[in-house]
Amino acid sequence: MIPVVALVGRPNVGKSTLFNRLTRTRDAIVAAFSGLTRDRQYGKGALGDFDYLVIDTGGLSGDDDGIDGPMADQARLAIDEADLVFFIVDAKAGRTSADEAIAELLRTQGKSVLLVANKIDGQNPDYLAGEFSGFGFGESLFISATNGNGVRHLINDVVAEHEVVKAALAAEAEEEPENSGIKIAVVGRPNVGKSTLVNRLLGEERVIVFDEAGTTRDSIYIPYERDGRHYTIIDTAGVRRRGKIKETVEKFSIIKTLDAISNAHVVILMIDAREGIVDQDLHLLSHILDAGRALVFAINKWDGTDLEQKNHVKRELERRLSFIDFATTHYISALHGSGVGNLYKSVHKSYESATRKIQTRVLNDILEGAVREHQPPLVHGRRIKLRYAHIGGNNPPTIVIHGNQTDAVPDSYRRFLEHRFIDALGLEGTPVRLQFRTSDNPFKGRRNKLTERQVNRKRRLMSHVKKAKKSKKNKR
């Protein structure tokens, strides 16, 4: 499981500023799910090779309503999901009664806590260290979330080396089966039918019992075999015997979902046909696209939907998801099994496309053809030149394109190239990522060395210019 850090503190101590600072390296993938994750925001960040998730909570006032009310409930949920808790205090305001109440709450949760003193600009850390030491959370860490002072040290030297974080990383390395095959994540909002589909994919007569020990955020990896091929389903809803699925609303965890998406080869995004596409579906889709994962849409409960609603859903898919033209859409009933078998065909094609090895020669032929058909635009009177391409990775296929002025390639031309590569390579179910690199000019910053003849000529010219200036001055 990727390490998770929760930010807890009273209002206006800089939690959201620190959250934005920590997640900016991954363009702040932030999701605020109304109702389900109310007052909690989730983001993903990275420093170097160290990846982590961050949970931002609402400010706790420290009074009875603040500590025992809904905001505290949200904070407790975030703390429960976290490996490590940042207790954020305001270095300028100093220690307050609200901080003391929050510290008491944290001491009852049994989690590792780091005391982070924000807004250190212009303050004396040595003086403040003694003031905050009384909380009992060890040595204070001083930062300025606004300008970033101390943040890199906080993540690289403190968090990445913390024992609970190392334990989380070790557990993540051990939890995946060795012969995992194609890893499939089934994701969707609550009550969309994830558990039913997981059981249907695994086989109706298969009896599976899992003790969901550990935290509420643990995803379950379920290896299985079908028609001689190995798969692993990454389940976020919890698998039960079919007869024991009685919950009307599945437990939903954005942490589980982000983890499943990150570790999957192919993601099946389920949408409820009876309710159509809602904002939560689009939030989940944004996470999948950001991760670059192969994608299959499964519109569930199709058999119980009337014709008018079916037409409405199809129009909504066309209107709101037309930009996802690489993904296949299936209309299914997870409960009765109709259309479920067809999902495997799309999963196979998506996996093959996402992990295919592509020759450099093929990429360059496609690039040359695309440039001939539609040249890159002019920038400051000079045309962008795209010289050659090569593969940079897979899942998703990443194509590196070298040339001049590539940092000025507009989004419209990038999309044109992405579609051209997808069509020419026959990719299905996976996006393509393009990375542009400007070729280094070997002569940049260098001056041509003059020959001896050129040096002598330059001297004669300079001498002539000096004499002309002197003669002009004497005439005056």
C-alpha positions as CSV (number, residue, x, y, z in Angstrom):
1,M,0.0,0.0,0.0
2,I,1.4,3.4,-0.9
3,P,2.2,5.4,2.2
4,V,-0.5,7.8,3.4
5,V,-0.1,11.0,5.3
6,A,-3.0,12.9,7.0
7,L,-2.9,16.6,7.7
8,V,-4.7,17.6,11.0
9,G,-4.9,20.9,12.8
10,R,-7.1,23.9,13.6
11,P,-8.3,26.3,10.9
12,N,-5.9,28.6,9.1
13,V,-2.7,26.9,10.2
14,G,-1.8,26.2,6.5
15,K,-3.0,22.7,6.0
16,S,-4.4,23.3,2.5
17,T,-1.3,25.3,1.5
18,L,0.9,22.4,2.6
19,F,-1.5,20.0,0.8
20,N,-1.1,21.9,-2.4
21,R,2.7,22.1,-1.9
22,L,3.0,18.3,-1.4
23,T,0.7,17.3,-4.2
24,R,1.9,19.8,-6.8
25,T,4.6,17.4,-8.2
26,R,1.7,15.3,-9.5
27,D,-0.5,18.2,-10.5
28,A,-2.5,17.9,-7.4
29,I,-4.9,15.1,-8.2
30,V,-7.6,16.2,-5.7
31,A,-11.0,14.7,-5.3
32,A,-13.7,16.0,-3.0
33,F,-16.5,13.5,-3.0
34,S,-19.6,15.1,-1.5
35,G,-21.3,13.1,1.2
36,L,-18.9,10.2,1.2
37,T,-15.6,11.9,1.8
38,R,-17.1,15.3,2.9
39,D,-14.5,17.7,4.3
40,R,-11.6,15.4,3.2
41,Q,-9.5,15.9,0.2
42,Y,-7.1,13.4,-1.3
43,G,-4.0,14.0,-3.3
44,K,-1.0,12.2,-4.7
45,G,2.6,13.5,-4.5
46,A,6.1,12.5,-5.2
47,L,9.6,13.7,-4.4
48,G,12.3,11.8,-6.4
49,D,11.4,8.1,-6.2
50,F,9.2,8.4,-3.2
51,D,5.5,8.4,-3.9
52,Y,2.8,9.1,-1.2
53,L,-0.8,10.0,-0.7
54,V,-2.0,13.0,1.3
55,I,-5.3,13.6,3.1
56,D,-6.3,17.1,4.0
57,T,-9.0,17.4,6.7
58,G,-11.2,20.3,7.7
59,G,-9.9,22.6,10.5
60,L,-10.8,21.5,14.0
61,S,-11.8,24.4,16.3
62,G,-10.8,22.7,19.5
63,D,-14.1,23.4,21.3
64,D,-16.6,20.7,22.2
65,D,-18.4,21.0,18.9
66,G,-15.1,20.9,17.0
67,I,-13.6,17.9,18.8
68,D,-16.8,15.9,19.1
69,G,-18.7,17.1,16.0
70,P,-18.8,16.1,12.4
71,M,-15.4,17.7,11.5
72,A,-13.7,15.5,14.2
73,D,-15.4,12.5,12.7
74,Q,-13.8,13.3,9.4
75,A,-10.4,13.8,11.0
76,R,-10.7,10.5,12.8
77,L,-11.5,8.8,9.5
78,A,-8.5,10.4,7.8
79,I,-6.2,9.4,10.8
80,D,-7.5,5.8,10.6
81,E,-6.6,5.7,6.9
82,A,-3.1,7.2,7.4
83,D,0.3,5.7,8.2
84,L,1.6,9.0,9.5
85,V,-0.2,12.1,10.8
86,F,1.1,15.6,10.5
87,F,-0.1,17.7,13.4
88,I,0.0,21.2,11.9
89,V,0.4,24.2,14.3
90,D,0.9,27.9,13.6
91,A,4.5,29.0,14.6
92,K,3.4,32.7,14.6
93,A,0.4,32.2,16.8
94,G,2.2,29.8,19.1
95,R,0.6,27.2,21.3
96,T,-3.2,27.6,21.8
97,S,-5.9,25.8,23.7
98,A,-7.3,24.5,20.4
99,D,-4.0,22.9,19.6
100,E,-4.0,21.2,23.1
101,A,-7.4,19.8,22.5
102,I,-6.4,18.4,19.1
103,A,-3.2,17.0,20.6
104,E,-5.3,15.1,23.1
105,L,-7.5,13.7,20.3
106,L,-4.4,12.5,18.5
107,R,-3.0,10.8,21.5
108,T,-6.1,8.6,21.7
109,Q,-5.8,7.4,18.1
110,G,-2.6,5.3,18.5
111,K,-1.0,6.6,15.3
112,S,2.5,8.0,14.7
113,V,2.4,11.8,14.8
114,L,4.9,14.4,13.5
115,L,4.4,17.9,14.9
116,V,4.9,20.4,12.0
117,A,5.2,24.1,12.9
118,N,4.2,26.1,9.8
119,K,4.6,29.8,9.1
120,I,8.2,29.9,10.4
121,D,9.2,32.9,8.4
122,G,10.7,35.5,10.7
123,Q,10.4,33.3,13.8
124,N,13.2,31.8,16.0
125,P,12.9,28.0,15.8
126,D,15.0,27.5,18.9
127,Y,12.6,29.6,21.0
128,L,9.5,27.8,19.5
129,A,10.9,24.3,19.9
130,G,10.5,24.5,23.7
131,E,6.9,25.9,23.4
132,F,5.7,23.0,21.3
133,S,7.6,20.2,23.0
134,G,5.0,19.9,25.7
135,F,2.6,18.2,23.3
136,G,4.7,15.1,23.6
137,F,5.2,14.3,19.9
138,G,8.9,14.7,19.9
139,E,11.0,17.3,18.1
140,S,9.1,19.9,16.1
141,L,9.7,20.2,12.3
142,F,9.7,23.8,11.1
143,I,8.5,24.7,7.6
144,S,6.9,27.5,5.5
145,A,4.3,25.9,3.3
146,T,3.9,29.2,1.4
147,N,7.4,29.4,0.0
148,G,8.4,25.7,0.5
149,N,11.2,26.2,3.1
150,G,11.7,22.9,4.9
151,V,9.2,20.9,2.9
152,R,11.7,18.9,0.9
153,H,13.5,18.0,4.1
154,L,10.2,17.0,5.7
155,I,9.4,14.5,3.0
156,N,12.8,13.2,1.9
157,D,14.6,13.0,5.1
158,V,11.9,12.6,7.7
159,V,8.8,11.0,6.2
160,A,10.6,8.7,3.7
161,E,12.9,7.4,6.4
162,H,10.1,7.0,9.1
163,E,9.7,3.4,10.3
164,V,5.9,3.2,9.7
165,V,6.4,4.5,6.1
166,K,9.1,1.9,5.5
167,A,6.8,-0.8,6.8
168,A,4.0,0.4,4.5
169,L,6.3,0.2,1.5
170,A,7.5,-3.3,2.5
171,A,3.9,-4.5,2.8
172,E,3.1,-3.1,-0.6
173,A,6.0,-5.0,-2.1
174,E,4.8,-8.3,-0.5
175,E,1.0,-8.1,-1.1
176,E,1.1,-8.7,-4.9
177,P,1.0,-12.3,-6.0
178,E,4.1,-13.5,-7.9
179,N,2.1,-14.9,-10.9
180,S,-0.3,-12.1,-11.1
181,G,-1.1,-12.2,-14.8
182,I,-3.4,-9.4,-16.0
183,K,-4.2,-7.1,-13.1
184,I,-7.8,-5.8,-13.3
185,A,-9.2,-3.1,-11.0
186,V,-13.0,-2.9,-10.8
187,V,-13.8,0.6,-9.6
188,G,-17.0,2.7,-9.3
189,R,-19.0,4.7,-6.8
190,P,-20.9,3.0,-4.0
191,N,-23.7,0.6,-4.8
192,V,-22.9,0.5,-8.5
193,G,-22.4,-3.3,-8.3
194,K,-18.6,-3.8,-7.9
195,S,-18.9,-6.8,-5.6
196,T,-21.5,-8.4,-7.8
197,L,-19.3,-8.0,-10.9
198,V,-16.1,-9.2,-9.1
199,N,-17.9,-12.4,-8.0
200,R,-19.3,-12.8,-11.6
201,L,-15.9,-12.4,-13.1
202,L,-14.4,-14.9,-10.6
203,G,-17.2,-17.5,-11.3
204,E,-20.6,-18.0,-9.7
205,E,-19.7,-21.3,-8.0
206,R,-16.4,-20.1,-6.7
207,V,-16.5,-19.7,-2.9
208,I,-14.1,-17.1,-1.6
209,V,-13.7,-16.1,2.0
210,F,-11.3,-13.2,2.9
211,D,-10.6,-12.0,6.4
212,E,-10.2,-8.3,5.8
213,A,-7.7,-7.8,8.5
214,G,-5.8,-4.6,8.9
215,T,-7.0,-1.1,8.1
216,T,-10.1,-0.2,6.2
217,R,-8.1,1.0,3.2
218,D,-6.4,-2.3,2.3
219,S,-7.2,-3.5,-1.2
220,I,-7.5,-7.3,-1.7
221,Y,-5.5,-9.0,-4.5
222,I,-7.4,-12.1,-5.8
223,P,-5.4,-14.3,-8.2
224,Y,-7.4,-16.7,-10.4
225,E,-7.3,-18.6,-13.7
226,R,-9.7,-18.6,-16.6
227,D,-9.3,-20.6,-19.8
228,G,-5.7,-21.2,-19.0
229,R,-4.9,-17.5,-18.5
230,H,-3.8,-15.9,-15.2
231,Y,-5.5,-12.8,-13.8
232,T,-5.6,-10.8,-10.6
233,I,-8.6,-8.8,-9.5
234,I,-7.8,-5.9,-7.3
235,D,-10.9,-5.6,-5.2
236,T,-11.9,-2.4,-3.4
237,A,-15.4,-3.4,-2.2
238,G,-14.6,-6.6,-0.3
239,V,-15.4,-10.0,-1.6
240,R,-18.0,-12.3,0.1
241,R,-19.9,-15.5,-0.7
242,R,-22.6,-14.6,-3.1
243,G,-25.3,-15.4,-0.6
244,K,-23.8,-13.1,2.0
245,I,-23.7,-9.9,0.0
246,K,-26.5,-8.1,1.9
247,E,-25.2,-4.6,2.2
248,T,-27.3,-2.1,0.3
249,V,-24.4,0.4,0.1
250,E,-20.8,-0.8,-0.4
251,K,-18.2,0.8,1.7
252,F,-16.3,3.3,-0.4
253,S,-12.7,4.4,0.1
254,I,-10.9,6.7,-2.2
255,I,-7.6,5.4,-0.8
256,K,-8.5,1.9,-1.9
257,T,-9.6,3.2,-5.3
258,L,-6.4,5.1,-5.9
259,D,-4.3,2.2,-4.9
260,A,-6.2,-0.2,-7.2
261,I,-5.9,2.1,-10.2
262,S,-2.2,2.6,-9.5
263,N,-1.4,-1.1,-9.4
264,A,-3.7,-2.3,-12.3
265,H,-3.0,-3.0,-15.9
266,V,-6.6,-2.5,-16.9
267,V,-9.3,-0.6,-15.0
268,I,-13.0,-1.4,-15.4
269,L,-15.0,1.7,-14.5
270,M,-18.6,0.8,-13.6
271,I,-21.4,3.3,-14.2
272,D,-25.0,2.8,-13.0
273,A,-27.3,2.9,-16.0
274,R,-30.3,3.9,-13.9
275,E,-28.6,7.0,-12.6
276,G,-26.5,7.9,-15.6
277,I,-23.2,9.7,-15.4
278,V,-22.7,11.8,-12.3
279,D,-19.8,13.9,-11.0
280,Q,-18.3,11.1,-8.9
281,D,-18.0,9.0,-12.1
282,L,-16.0,11.9,-13.6
283,H,-13.8,12.2,-10.5
284,L,-12.9,8.6,-10.7
285,L,-12.3,8.9,-14.5
286,S,-9.9,11.8,-13.9
287,H,-7.8,9.5,-11.6
288,I,-7.7,6.8,-14.2
289,L,-6.6,9.2,-16.9
290,D,-4.0,10.8,-14.7
291,A,-2.5,7.3,-14.0
292,G,-2.6,6.5,-17.7
293,R,-4.3,3.2,-17.2
294,A,-6.0,1.1,-19.9
295,L,-9.7,1.5,-19.5
296,V,-13.0,-0.4,-20.1
297,F,-16.4,1.1,-19.4
298,A,-19.1,-1.2,-17.9
299,I,-22.6,0.3,-17.9
300,N,-24.3,-1.9,-15.2
301,K,-27.9,-2.7,-14.5
302,W,-28.7,-2.3,-18.2
303,D,-31.3,-5.1,-18.3
304,G,-33.5,-3.3,-15.7
305,T,-33.4,0.1,-17.4
306,D,-36.3,1.3,-19.6
307,L,-35.7,2.4,-23.2
308,E,-36.0,6.1,-22.6
309,Q,-33.3,6.0,-19.9
310,K,-31.0,3.8,-22.1
311,N,-31.2,6.4,-24.8
312,H,-30.5,9.1,-22.3
313,V,-27.4,7.3,-21.0
314,K,-26.1,6.8,-24.5
315,R,-26.5,10.5,-25.3
316,E,-24.7,11.4,-22.0
317,L,-21.8,9.1,-22.9
318,E,-21.5,10.7,-26.3
319,R,-21.8,14.2,-24.9
320,R,-19.6,14.0,-21.7
321,L,-17.1,11.2,-22.6
322,S,-16.6,11.6,-26.3
323,F,-12.9,12.6,-25.6
324,I,-12.3,9.1,-24.3
325,D,-12.5,7.6,-27.7
326,F,-9.9,4.9,-27.1
327,A,-12.0,3.0,-24.5
328,T,-14.6,0.3,-25.2
329,T,-18.1,0.5,-23.7
330,H,-20.0,-2.5,-22.6
331,Y,-23.7,-2.6,-21.4
332,I,-24.0,-5.3,-18.8
333,S,-25.9,-6.8,-16.0
334,A,-23.5,-8.0,-13.3
335,L,-26.4,-9.6,-11.4
336,H,-27.7,-11.8,-14.2
337,G,-24.4,-12.1,-16.1
338,S,-25.5,-10.6,-19.5
339,G,-22.6,-9.0,-21.3
340,V,-20.0,-9.8,-18.6
341,G,-18.2,-12.4,-20.7
342,N,-17.5,-9.8,-23.4
343,L,-15.5,-7.7,-20.9
344,Y,-12.6,-10.2,-21.1
345,K,-12.2,-9.6,-24.8
346,S,-11.8,-5.9,-24.2
347,V,-9.5,-6.5,-21.2
348,H,-7.2,-8.6,-23.3
349,K,-7.1,-6.1,-26.2
350,S,-6.5,-3.2,-23.7
351,Y,-3.7,-5.1,-21.9
352,E,-2.0,-6.1,-25.2
353,S,-2.2,-2.5,-26.4
354,A,-0.9,-1.0,-23.1
355,T,2.1,-3.3,-22.9
356,R,3.0,-3.8,-26.5
357,K,6.6,-3.5,-27.7
358,I,6.9,-1.0,-30.5
359,Q,9.8,-0.6,-32.8
360,T,11.5,2.8,-33.2
361,R,11.3,2.5,-37.0
362,V,7.5,2.2,-36.9
363,L,7.2,5.2,-34.6
364,N,9.3,7.4,-36.9
365,D,7.3,6.3,-40.0
366,I,4.1,7.4,-38.2
367,L,5.6,10.7,-37.1
368,E,6.9,11.5,-40.5
369,G,3.5,10.8,-42.1
370,A,1.7,12.9,-39.5
371,V,4.1,15.9,-40.1
372,R,3.7,15.6,-43.8
373,E,-0.1,15.6,-43.5
374,H,-0.3,18.4,-40.9
375,Q,2.8,20.4,-40.2
376,P,3.5,21.8,-36.7
377,P,2.6,25.5,-36.2
378,L,4.9,28.5,-36.4
379,V,6.3,29.9,-33.2
380,H,7.7,33.5,-33.4
381,G,8.0,33.0,-37.1
382,R,9.9,29.7,-36.9
383,R,8.2,26.3,-37.4
384,I,8.4,23.7,-34.7
385,K,10.5,20.8,-36.0
386,L,9.8,17.2,-34.9
387,R,12.8,15.1,-35.8
388,Y,12.5,11.6,-34.5
389,A,10.6,9.4,-31.9
390,H,11.3,6.4,-29.7
391,I,9.4,4.4,-27.1
392,G,9.8,5.6,-23.5
393,G,7.8,3.1,-21.6
394,N,4.5,1.2,-21.5
395,N,1.3,1.0,-19.5
396,P,0.6,3.5,-20.9
397,P,2.6,3.5,-24.1
398,T,4.9,6.5,-23.8
399,I,6.4,8.0,-26.9
400,V,9.3,10.4,-26.7
401,I,9.5,12.9,-29.6
402,H,12.7,14.9,-30.1
403,G,12.9,18.2,-32.0
404,N,13.3,22.0,-31.8
405,Q,11.0,24.3,-29.9
406,T,9.0,21.2,-28.6
407,D,8.1,23.1,-25.4
408,A,5.8,25.3,-27.6
409,V,3.8,22.4,-29.1
410,P,0.1,23.4,-28.6
411,D,-2.4,21.0,-27.0
412,S,-4.4,20.8,-30.3
413,Y,-1.3,19.4,-32.1
414,R,-0.5,17.1,-29.3
415,R,-4.0,15.6,-29.5
416,F,-3.6,15.3,-33.2
417,L,-0.4,13.2,-32.8
418,E,-1.9,11.1,-30.0
419,H,-4.8,10.1,-32.2
420,R,-2.5,9.5,-35.1
421,F,-0.3,7.1,-33.1
422,I,-3.3,5.3,-31.6
423,D,-4.9,4.8,-35.0
424,A,-1.7,3.9,-36.9
425,L,-0.6,1.4,-34.2
426,G,-4.1,-0.1,-33.9
427,L,-4.2,0.5,-30.1
428,E,-7.4,-0.2,-28.2
429,G,-8.4,0.6,-24.7
430,T,-5.3,2.5,-23.7
431,P,-4.2,6.2,-23.9
432,V,-0.9,7.3,-25.4
433,R,1.4,9.7,-23.6
434,L,3.7,11.9,-25.5
435,Q,6.9,13.4,-24.1
436,F,8.5,16.2,-26.1
437,R,12.2,16.9,-25.8
438,T,14.1,19.8,-27.4
439,S,17.4,18.6,-29.0
440,D,20.5,20.2,-27.6
441,N,22.3,22.6,-29.9
442,P,26.0,21.6,-29.7
443,F,27.0,25.1,-30.8
444,K,24.9,27.0,-28.3
445,G,27.1,29.3,-26.2
446,R,30.2,28.6,-28.3
447,R,32.0,31.2,-30.4
448,N,33.7,30.4,-33.6
449,K,37.5,30.4,-33.3
450,L,39.1,32.9,-35.7
451,T,41.9,31.9,-38.0
452,E,45.2,33.8,-37.8
453,R,44.3,35.6,-41.0
454,Q,40.9,36.7,-39.6
455,V,42.6,37.9,-36.4
456,N,45.0,40.1,-38.4
457,R,42.3,41.5,-40.5
458,K,40.2,42.3,-37.4
459,R,43.2,44.2,-36.0
460,R,43.6,46.2,-39.2
461,L,39.9,47.1,-39.2
462,M,40.0,48.2,-35.6
463,S,43.1,50.3,-36.2
464,H,41.4,52.0,-39.2
465,V,38.3,52.7,-37.1
466,K,40.3,54.3,-34.3
467,K,42.2,56.5,-36.7
468,A,39.0,57.6,-38.3
469,K,37.5,58.6,-34.9
470,K,40.7,60.4,-33.9
471,S,40.8,62.4,-37.2
472,K,37.1,63.3,-36.8
473,K,37.8,64.5,-33.3
474,N,40.8,66.7,-34.4
475,K,38.8,68.4,-37.1
476,R,36.4,69.6,-34.4
